[in-house]
Amino acid sequence: MNEDFNMSMRKFLKQVGVTSQQAIEEALRDAENGEYEIQAEISIASLGMVHKVSGTIKRGED
């Protein structure tokens, strides 16, 4: 892969990470302490690619 590809990929992933964190923090700001199941999906429709990630976010004291 070339340098332009690498740079555009990094820029996109940084945007995903930053904006996703902000959205999650906003959604959980007033939520009760506990564990929340979370899912993320990235797709490239023109290539038929779908990538899903799931996990758990814990809010509150340990």
N, C-alpha and C positions, 0 to 999 in steps of 0.2 A: 504494500500500500504506500501511497506517496504522502508527502508532507502536508499537502492541502487536505487530503482525506483525514489524516490524523488530527489536524487542527480543527476541522469542522466537527469531527466526532467529539473531541474534548470540549469544545464550546457547547455543543448540544447537551452532553452529559452533565456539564457544570450547571447549565440552565435547568435541567430536570432536577438535579439534586437540590439546588438552592430554592427553586419555586415549590418543589414538593415539601421540603422541610417547613417552609413558611406556611403552606396550606395545612399541613398536619398540626403544627403548633397552634394555628388559629382554631382548627376544629376541636382540639383537645383543651384549649385554654380554660373553659369552664366545665369540663367534664370531671366526673368523679374519679378518684384514684381507682386503678384497676388495670386489667390487661385488655387490650383492644387488638382484634385481628385486623390486619391491613393487607391490601393487595395493590399491586401496581401492574400496569400493562403498557407496553410499548409496541407499536405496530408500524410496519411499512406496508400500507395497503396495496401499493402498486406491485409489491413483490410477494404478497400473501404471507408476510412474516408477522407472527405474533409472539411476543415474549412476555411471560407473566412471572411475577415474583410475589410471594406471600410471606407473611411473618406476623410477629406479635410485638406490639409496643406496650411497654409497661409505664404507667403514669402513677406517680406517688412515691411514697417512701418505701425503701427496701424492707 
